[in-house]
């Protein structure tokens, strides 16, 4: 009887530990941007010219997708959104994406996926964080991977 009481009390105690409500991850395609990593200083908003926006998006998407900047084609600029494409390395088709800048973040989304769920802005928890720095004609891209915290710097030519 005593052992049964201990088991019941232990089970109730453990069950109470798990009652904390967990917040569900946002599922909206246009969820709010993820806050910058704590180790990075807050970015000062930069007003980019159309030419700088194109350069930043070209360098950012080249780094994200492992392409040369020259292979990224700017297809259109629609306000703050840059439409880009590049030759798909596997089948020779065209990959398409959209890019925008939020502060010092390069945010992108695929534009050629068959499912609207896959065509989302890559700014949610679990997505790599891509930052840029403009220094004259040079664009420096830094990517932080969410799972390992690894950082890769890519120097762009502009």
TIRO-2110 file (N, C-alpha, C; in Angstrom, 1 decimal):
// TIRO-2110
0.8, -1.2, 0.0, N, 1, A
0.0, 0.0, 0.0, CA, 1, A
0.9, 1.3, 0.0, C, 1, A
1.9, 1.2, 0.8, N, 2, A
2.8, 2.4, 0.9, CA, 2, A
3.5, 2.6, -0.4, C, 2, A
4.0, 1.5, -1.0, N, 3, A
4.6, 1.6, -2.3, CA, 3, A
3.7, 2.2, -3.4, C, 3, A
2.4, 1.9, -3.4, N, 4, A
1.5, 2.4, -4.3, CA, 4, A
1.3, 3.9, -4.1, C, 4, A
1.2, 4.3, -2.9, N, 5, A
1.1, 5.7, -2.5, CA, 5, A
2.3, 6.5, -3.1, C, 5, A
3.5, 6.0, -2.9, N, 6, A
4.7, 6.7, -3.4, CA, 6, A
4.7, 6.8, -4.9, C, 6, A
4.2, 5.7, -5.6, N, 7, A
4.2, 5.8, -7.0, CA, 7, A
3.1, 6.8, -7.5, C, 7, A
2.0, 6.9, -6.9, N, 8, A
0.9, 7.8, -7.3, CA, 8, A
1.4, 9.2, -7.0, C, 8, A
2.0, 9.5, -5.9, N, 9, A
2.5, 10.9, -5.6, CA, 9, A
3.6, 11.2, -6.6, C, 9, A
4.5, 10.3, -6.9, N, 10, A
5.6, 10.6, -7.9, CA, 10, A
5.0, 10.9, -9.3, C, 10, A
4.0, 10.1, -9.7, N, 11, A
3.4, 10.3, -11.0, CA, 11, A
2.7, 11.6, -11.1, C, 11, A
2.0, 12.0, -10.0, N, 12, A
1.3, 13.3, -10.0, CA, 12, A
2.3, 14.5, -10.0, C, 12, A
3.4, 14.3, -9.3, N, 13, A
4.5, 15.3, -9.3, CA, 13, A
5.1, 15.5, -10.7, C, 13, A
5.4, 14.4, -11.3, N, 14, A
6.0, 14.4, -12.7, CA, 14, A
5.0, 15.0, -13.7, C, 14, A
3.7, 14.6, -13.5, N, 15, A
2.7, 15.1, -14.4, CA, 15, A
2.5, 16.6, -14.3, C, 15, A
2.7, 17.2, -13.1, N, 16, A
2.5, 18.6, -12.9, CA, 16, A
3.7, 19.4, -13.5, C, 16, A
4.8, 18.7, -13.6, N, 17, A
6.0, 19.4, -14.2, CA, 17, A
5.8, 19.7, -15.7, C, 17, A
5.0, 18.9, -16.4, N, 18, A
4.8, 19.0, -17.8, CA, 18, A
3.6, 19.9, -18.2, C, 18, A
2.9, 20.6, -17.2, N, 19, A
1.7, 21.3, -17.5, CA, 19, A
2.0, 22.7, -18.1, C, 19, A
3.2, 23.1, -18.2, N, 20, A
3.5, 24.4, -18.7, CA, 20, A
3.1, 24.4, -20.2, C, 20, A
2.3, 25.5, -20.6, N, 21, A
1.8, 25.6, -21.9, CA, 21, A
3.0, 26.0, -22.8, C, 21, A
3.2, 25.3, -23.9, N, 22, A
4.2, 25.7, -24.8, CA, 22, A
3.6, 26.5, -26.0, C, 22, A
4.4, 27.5, -26.4, N, 23, A
3.9, 28.4, -27.4, CA, 23, A
4.2, 27.7, -28.8, C, 23, A
3.2, 27.7, -29.6, N, 24, A
3.3, 27.0, -30.9, CA, 24, A
4.1, 27.9, -31.8, C, 24, A
4.9, 27.3, -32.7, N, 25, A
5.7, 28.1, -33.7, CA, 25, A
4.7, 28.8, -34.7, C, 25, A
5.0, 30.0, -35.1, N, 26, A
4.2, 30.6, -36.1, CA, 26, A
4.2, 29.9, -37.4, C, 26, A
3.0, 29.8, -38.0, N, 27, A
2.9, 29.1, -39.3, CA, 27, A
2.6, 30.1, -40.4, C, 27, A
2.4, 31.3, -40.1, N, 28, A
2.1, 32.3, -41.2, CA, 28, A
3.3, 32.5, -42.1, C, 28, A
3.0, 32.6, -43.4, N, 29, A
4.1, 32.8, -44.4, CA, 29, A
4.8, 34.1, -44.1, C, 29, A
4.2, 35.1, -43.5, N, 30, A
4.9, 36.4, -43.3, CA, 30, A
5.0, 36.6, -41.8, C, 30, A
5.5, 35.7, -41.1, N, 31, A
5.8, 35.8, -39.6, CA, 31, A
6.8, 36.9, -39.4, C, 31, A
6.7, 37.5, -38.2, N, 32, A
7.6, 38.6, -37.8, CA, 32, A
9.1, 38.1, -37.9, C, 32, A
10.0, 38.9, -38.2, N, 33, A
11.4, 38.5, -38.3, CA, 33, A
11.9, 38.0, -36.9, C, 33, A
12.8, 37.1, -37.0, N, 34, A
13.4, 36.6, -35.8, CA, 34, A
14.4, 37.6, -35.2, C, 34, A
14.4, 37.7, -33.9, N, 35, A
15.3, 38.7, -33.3, CA, 35, A
16.7, 38.3, -33.5, C, 35, A
17.6, 39.3, -33.7, N, 36, A
19.0, 39.0, -33.9, CA, 36, A
19.6, 38.2, -32.8, C, 36, A
20.7, 37.5, -33.1, N, 37, A
21.3, 36.7, -32.0, CA, 37, A
21.9, 37.7, -30.9, C, 37, A
21.9, 37.2, -29.7, N, 38, A
22.3, 38.0, -28.6, CA, 38, A
23.7, 38.5, -28.7, C, 38, A
24.6, 37.7, -29.3, N, 39, A
26.0, 38.1, -29.4, CA, 39, A
26.2, 39.2, -30.4, C, 39, A
25.3, 39.5, -31.3, N, 40, A
25.5, 40.6, -32.2, CA, 40, A
24.9, 41.9, -31.7, C, 40, A
25.6, 43.0, -32.0, N, 41, A
25.1, 44.3, -31.6, CA, 41, A
23.9, 44.6, -32.4, C, 41, A
22.9, 45.4, -31.9, N, 42, A
21.8, 45.8, -32.7, CA, 42, A
22.2, 46.6, -33.9, C, 42, A
21.6, 46.4, -35.0, N, 43, A
21.9, 47.1, -36.2, CA, 43, A
21.3, 48.4, -36.3, C, 43, A
22.1, 49.4, -36.8, N, 44, A
21.5, 50.7, -37.1, CA, 44, A
20.8, 50.6, -38.4, C, 44, A
19.6, 51.0, -38.5, N, 45, A
18.9, 50.9, -39.8, CA, 45, A
19.6, 51.8, -40.8, C, 45, A
19.7, 51.2, -42.0, N, 46, A
20.5, 51.8, -43.1, CA, 46, A
19.5, 52.0, -44.2, C, 46, A
19.4, 53.2, -44.8, N, 47, A
18.6, 53.4, -46.0, CA, 47, A
19.4, 53.1, -47.2, C, 47, A
19.0, 52.0, -47.8, N, 48, A
19.8, 51.6, -49.0, CA, 48, A
19.2, 52.2, -50.3, C, 48, A
20.1, 52.5, -51.2, N, 49, A
19.6, 52.9, -52.5, CA, 49, A
19.2, 51.6, -53.2, C, 49, A
18.5, 51.8, -54.4, N, 50, A
18.1, 50.6, -55.1, CA, 50, A
19.3, 49.8, -55.6, C, 50, A
20.3, 50.5, -56.0, N, 51, A
21.6, 49.8, -56.4, CA, 51, A
22.2, 49.0, -55.3, C, 51, A
22.2, 49.6, -54.0, N, 52, A
22.8, 48.9, -52.9, CA, 52, A
21.9, 47.7, -52.5, C, 52, A
20.6, 47.9, -52.6, N, 53, A
19.7, 46.8, -52.3, CA, 53, A
19.9, 45.6, -53.2, C, 53, A
20.1, 45.9, -54.5, N, 54, A
20.4, 44.9, -55.5, CA, 54, A
21.7, 44.2, -55.1, C, 54, A
22.8, 44.9, -54.8, N, 55, A
24.1, 44.4, -54.5, CA, 55, A
24.0, 43.5, -53.3, C, 55, A
23.3, 44.0, -52.2, N, 56, A
23.2, 43.2, -51.0, CA, 56, A
22.4, 41.9, -51.2, C, 56, A
21.3, 42.0, -52.0, N, 57, A
20.6, 40.7, -52.2, CA, 57, A
21.4, 39.8, -53.1, C, 57, A
22.1, 40.3, -54.1, N, 58, A
22.9, 39.4, -55.0, CA, 58, A
23.9, 38.7, -54.1, C, 58, A
24.7, 39.5, -53.3, N, 59, A
25.7, 38.9, -52.4, CA, 59, A
25.1, 37.9, -51.4, C, 59, A
24.0, 38.3, -50.8, N, 60, A
23.4, 37.4, -49.8, CA, 60, A
22.9, 36.1, -50.3, C, 60, A
22.2, 36.2, -51.5, N, 61, A
21.7, 34.9, -52.0, CA, 61, A
22.8, 34.1, -52.6, C, 61, A
23.8, 34.7, -53.1, N, 62, A
25.0, 33.9, -53.6, CA, 62, A
25.6, 33.1, -52.5, C, 62, A
25.7, 33.8, -51.3, N, 63, A
26.3, 33.1, -50.1, CA, 63, A
25.4, 32.0, -49.6, C, 63, A
24.1, 32.3, -49.5, N, 64, A
23.1, 31.4, -49.0, CA, 64, A
23.1, 30.1, -49.9, C, 64, A
23.1, 30.3, -51.2, N, 65, A
22.9, 29.1, -52.1, CA, 65, A
24.2, 28.6, -52.7, C, 65, A
25.4, 29.1, -52.2, N, 66, A
26.7, 28.6, -52.7, CA, 66, A
26.9, 28.9, -54.1, C, 66, A
26.5, 30.1, -54.6, N, 67, A
26.7, 30.5, -56.0, CA, 67, A
27.7, 31.6, -56.1, C, 67, A
28.3, 31.8, -57.3, N, 68, A
29.1, 33.0, -57.5, CA, 68, A
28.1, 34.2, -57.7, C, 68, A
28.5, 35.4, -57.2, N, 69, A
27.6, 36.5, -57.4, CA, 69, A
27.2, 36.8, -58.8, C, 69, A
28.2, 36.6, -59.7, N, 70, A
27.9, 36.8, -61.1, CA, 70, A
26.8, 35.9, -61.7, C, 70, A
26.5, 34.8, -61.0, N, 71, A
25.5, 33.9, -61.5, CA, 71, A
24.1, 34.3, -61.0, C, 71, A
24.0, 35.2, -60.1, N, 72, A
22.7, 35.6, -59.6, CA, 72, A
22.2, 36.8, -60.5, C, 72, A
21.1, 36.6, -61.1, N, 73, A
20.5, 37.6, -62.0, CA, 73, A
19.4, 38.4, -61.3, C, 73, A
19.5, 39.7, -61.3, N, 74, A
18.4, 40.5, -60.8, CA, 74, A
17.3, 40.6, -61.9, C, 74, A
16.2, 40.0, -61.6, N, 75, A
15.1, 40.0, -62.5, CA, 75, A
14.2, 41.3, -62.4, C, 75, A
13.9, 41.7, -61.2, N, 76, A
13.1, 42.9, -61.0, CA, 76, A
13.3, 43.5, -59.6, C, 76, A
12.9, 44.7, -59.5, N, 77, A
12.9, 45.4, -58.2, CA, 77, A
11.5, 45.9, -58.0, C, 77, A
10.8, 45.4, -57.0, N, 78, A
9.4, 45.9, -56.7, CA, 78, A
9.4, 46.5, -55.3, C, 78, A
9.7, 47.8, -55.3, N, 79, A
9.8, 48.5, -54.0, CA, 79, A
11.0, 47.9, -53.2, C, 79, A
10.7, 47.4, -52.0, N, 80, A
11.8, 46.8, -51.1, CA, 80, A
12.1, 45.4, -51.5, C, 80, A
11.4, 44.8, -52.4, N, 81, A
11.6, 43.3, -52.8, CA, 81, A
12.4, 43.2, -54.1, C, 81, A
13.5, 42.4, -54.0, N, 82, A
14.3, 42.1, -55.2, CA, 82, A
14.0, 40.7, -55.7, C, 82, A
13.6, 40.6, -56.9, N, 83, A
13.4, 39.3, -57.5, CA, 83, A
14.6, 38.8, -58.2, C, 83, A
15.1, 37.6, -57.9, N, 84, A
16.4, 37.1, -58.5, CA, 84, A
16.2, 35.7, -59.0, C, 84, A
17.1, 35.3, -59.8, N, 85, A
17.1, 33.9, -60.3, CA, 85, A
18.6, 33.5, -60.6, C, 85, A
18.8, 32.2, -60.7, N, 86, A
20.1, 31.7, -61.1, CA, 86, A
19.9, 30.3, -61.7, C, 86, A
20.9, 29.9, -62.4, N, 87, A
20.9, 28.5, -63.0, CA, 87, A
21.0, 27.5, -61.9, C, 87, A
20.0, 26.5, -62.0, N, 88, A
20.0, 25.4, -61.0, CA, 88, A
21.2, 24.5, -61.3, C, 88, A
22.0, 24.2, -60.3, N, 89, A
23.2, 23.4, -60.6, CA, 89, A
23.0, 22.0, -61.0, C, 89, A
21.9, 21.4, -60.6, N, 90, A
21.6, 20.0, -60.9, CA, 90, A
21.0, 19.8, -62.2, C, 90, A
19.9, 20.5, -62.5, N, 91, A
19.2, 20.2, -63.7, CA, 91, A
19.3, 21.2, -64.8, C, 91, A
20.0, 22.3, -64.5, N, 92, A
20.1, 23.4, -65.5, CA, 92, A
18.9, 24.3, -65.6, C, 92, A
17.9, 24.1, -64.9, N, 93, A
16.7, 25.0, -64.9, CA, 93, A
17.0, 26.3, -64.2, C, 93, A
16.0, 27.0, -63.8, N, 94, A
16.2, 28.3, -63.1, CA, 94, A
15.6, 28.2, -61.7, C, 94, A
16.4, 28.6, -60.7, N, 95, A
15.9, 28.8, -59.4, CA, 95, A
15.5, 30.3, -59.2, C, 95, A
14.4, 30.5, -58.5, N, 96, A
14.0, 31.9, -58.3, CA, 96, A
13.7, 32.1, -56.8, C, 96, A
14.0, 33.4, -56.4, N, 97, A
13.8, 33.8, -55.0, CA, 97, A
13.4, 35.3, -55.0, C, 97, A
13.0, 35.7, -53.8, N, 98, A
12.8, 37.1, -53.5, CA, 98, A
13.6, 37.4, -52.3, C, 98, A
14.1, 38.7, -52.3, N, 99, A
14.9, 39.1, -51.2, CA, 99, A
14.5, 40.5, -50.7, C, 99, A
14.7, 40.7, -49.4, N, 100, A
14.4, 42.0, -48.9, CA, 100, A
15.5, 42.2, -47.7, C, 100, A
15.6, 43.4, -47.3, N, 101, A
16.5, 43.8, -46.2, CA, 101, A
15.7, 44.3, -45.0, C, 101, A
16.0, 43.7, -43.9, N, 102, A
15.4, 44.2, -42.6, CA, 102, A
16.5, 44.6, -41.7, C, 102, A
16.8, 45.9, -41.6, N, 103, A
18.0, 46.3, -40.8, CA, 103, A
19.2, 45.9, -41.4, C, 103, A
20.0, 45.0, -40.7, N, 104, A
21.2, 44.4, -41.3, CA, 104, A
21.0, 43.0, -41.7, C, 104, A
19.7, 42.5, -41.8, N, 105, A
19.4, 41.2, -42.2, CA, 105, A
19.0, 41.1, -43.6, C, 105, A
19.5, 40.0, -44.3, N, 106, A
19.1, 39.7, -45.6, CA, 106, A
18.1, 38.6, -45.4, C, 106, A
16.8, 38.8, -45.8, N, 107, A
15.7, 37.9, -45.7, CA, 107, A
15.3, 37.5, -47.1, C, 107, A
15.1, 36.2, -47.3, N, 108, A
14.7, 35.7, -48.6, CA, 108, A
13.6, 34.7, -48.5, C, 108, A
13.0, 34.4, -49.7, N, 109, A
12.1, 33.3, -49.7, CA, 109, A
12.2, 32.7, -51.1, C, 109, A
12.0, 31.4, -51.2, N, 110, A
12.0, 30.8, -52.6, CA, 110, A
10.7, 31.2, -53.3, C, 110, A
10.8, 31.4, -54.6, N, 111, A
9.7, 31.8, -55.4, CA, 111, A
9.3, 30.8, -56.4, C, 111, A
9.8, 29.6, -56.3, N, 112, A
9.5, 28.6, -57.4, CA, 112, A
9.1, 27.3, -56.8, C, 112, A
8.7, 27.3, -55.6, N, 113, A
8.2, 26.0, -55.0, CA, 113, A
6.8, 25.8, -55.3, C, 113, A
6.4, 24.5, -55.4, N, 114, A
5.0, 24.2, -55.8, CA, 114, A
4.0, 24.3, -54.7, C, 114, A
4.5, 24.3, -53.4, N, 115, A
3.6, 24.4, -52.3, CA, 115, A
3.8, 25.8, -51.7, C, 115, A
2.6, 26.5, -51.4, N, 116, A
2.7, 27.8, -50.8, CA, 116, A
3.3, 27.8, -49.4, C, 116, A
3.3, 26.6, -48.7, N, 117, A
3.9, 26.5, -47.4, CA, 117, A
5.4, 26.6, -47.5, C, 117, A
6.0, 26.2, -48.6, N, 118, A
7.4, 26.2, -48.9, CA, 118, A
7.9, 27.6, -49.3, C, 118, A
7.0, 28.4, -49.9, N, 119, A
7.3, 29.8, -50.3, CA, 119, A
7.0, 30.7, -49.2, C, 119, A
7.9, 30.7, -48.2, N, 120, A
7.8, 31.5, -47.0, CA, 120, A
9.1, 32.3, -46.8, C, 120, A
9.0, 33.4, -46.1, N, 121, A
10.2, 34.2, -45.8, CA, 121, A
11.1, 33.4, -44.8, C, 121, A
12.3, 33.3, -45.0, N, 122, A
13.2, 32.5, -44.2, CA, 122, A
13.7, 33.4, -43.0, C, 122, A
12.8, 33.7, -42.1, N, 123, A
13.1, 34.5, -41.0, CA, 123, A
12.5, 34.0, -39.7, C, 123, A
12.3, 32.7, -39.7, N, 124, A
11.6, 32.1, -38.5, CA, 124, A
12.7, 31.4, -37.7, C, 124, A
12.3, 31.0, -36.4, N, 125, A
13.2, 30.3, -35.6, CA, 125, A
13.6, 29.0, -36.3, C, 125, A
14.9, 28.7, -36.3, N, 126, A
15.4, 27.5, -36.9, CA, 126, A
16.0, 27.8, -38.3, C, 126, A
15.8, 29.0, -38.8, N, 127, A
16.4, 29.4, -40.1, CA, 127, A
17.7, 30.1, -39.9, C, 127, A
18.7, 29.9, -40.8, N, 128, A
19.9, 30.6, -40.7, CA, 128, A
19.7, 32.1, -40.7, C, 128, A
20.5, 32.8, -40.0, N, 129, A
20.5, 34.3, -40.0, CA, 129, A
21.6, 34.8, -40.9, C, 129, A
21.2, 35.6, -41.8, N, 130, A
22.2, 36.2, -42.8, CA, 130, A
22.2, 37.7, -42.6, C, 130, A
23.4, 38.2, -42.3, N, 131, A
23.6, 39.6, -42.1, CA, 131, A
24.6, 40.2, -43.1, C, 131, A
24.5, 41.5, -43.3, N, 132, A
25.4, 42.1, -44.3, CA, 132, A
26.0, 43.4, -43.7, C, 132, A
27.1, 43.8, -44.2, N, 133, A
27.8, 45.0, -43.9, CA, 133, A
28.3, 45.6, -45.2, C, 133, A
27.9, 46.9, -45.5, N, 134, A
28.4, 47.6, -46.7, CA, 134, A
29.6, 48.4, -46.3, C, 134, A
30.7, 48.3, -47.0, N, 135, A
31.9, 49.1, -46.8, CA, 135, A
32.3, 49.5, -48.1, C, 135, A
31.8, 50.7, -48.5, N, 136, A
32.1, 51.2, -49.9, CA, 136, A
31.5, 50.3, -50.9, C, 136, A
32.3, 49.8, -51.8, N, 137, A
31.8, 48.9, -52.8, CA, 137, A
31.8, 47.4, -52.4, C, 137, A
32.3, 47.1, -51.2, N, 138, A
32.4, 45.7, -50.7, CA, 138, A
31.1, 45.4, -49.8, C, 138, A
30.6, 44.2, -50.1, N, 139, A
29.5, 43.7, -49.3, CA, 139, A
30.0, 42.5, -48.5, C, 139, A
29.9, 42.5, -47.2, N, 140, A
30.3, 41.4, -46.4, CA, 140, A
29.1, 40.7, -45.9, C, 140, A
29.0, 39.4, -46.2, N, 141, A
27.8, 38.6, -45.7, CA, 141, A
28.3, 37.6, -44.6, C, 141, A
27.5, 37.6, -43.5, N, 142, A
27.8, 36.7, -42.4, CA, 142, A
26.6, 35.8, -42.2, C, 142, A
26.7, 34.5, -42.2, N, 143, A
25.6, 33.6, -41.9, CA, 143, A
25.9, 32.9, -40.6, C, 143, A
24.8, 32.9, -39.8, N, 144, A
24.9, 32.1, -38.5, CA, 144, A
23.9, 31.0, -38.6, C, 144, A
24.4, 29.8, -38.5, N, 145, A
23.5, 28.6, -38.5, CA, 145, A
22.8, 28.3, -37.2, C, 145, A
21.5, 28.0, -37.2, N, 146, A
20.8, 27.9, -35.9, CA, 146, A
21.2, 26.7, -35.1, C, 146, A
21.6, 25.6, -35.7, N, 147, A
21.8, 24.4, -35.0, CA, 147, A
23.2, 24.3, -34.3, C, 147, A
24.2, 24.9, -35.0, N, 148, A
25.6, 24.8, -34.5, CA, 148, A
26.1, 26.1, -34.1, C, 148, A
25.5, 27.2, -34.5, N, 149, A
26.0, 28.5, -34.2, CA, 149, A
27.2, 28.8, -35.0, C, 149, A
27.5, 28.0, -36.0, N, 150, A
28.6, 28.2, -36.9, CA, 150, A
28.4, 29.5, -37.7, C, 150, A
29.5, 30.2, -37.9, N, 151, A
29.4, 31.5, -38.6, CA, 151, A
30.3, 31.4, -39.8, C, 151, A
29.8, 31.9, -41.0, N, 152, A
30.6, 31.9, -42.2, CA, 152, A
30.6, 33.3, -42.8, C, 152, A
31.8, 33.9, -43.0, N, 153, A
31.9, 35.2, -43.6, CA, 153, A
32.1, 35.0, -45.1, C, 153, A
31.4, 35.8, -45.9, N, 154, A
31.6, 35.8, -47.4, CA, 154, A
31.8, 37.2, -47.8, C, 154, A
32.9, 37.5, -48.5, N, 155, A
33.2, 38.8, -49.0, CA, 155, A
32.6, 39.0, -50.4, C, 155, A
31.8, 40.0, -50.6, N, 156, A
31.2, 40.2, -51.9, CA, 156, A
32.0, 41.3, -52.6, C, 156, A
31.8, 41.4, -53.9, N, 157, A
32.5, 42.4, -54.7, CA, 157, A
31.7, 43.6, -54.9, C, 157, A
30.3, 43.4, -54.8, N, 158, A
29.5, 44.6, -55.0, CA, 158, A
28.9, 44.6, -56.3, C, 158, A
END
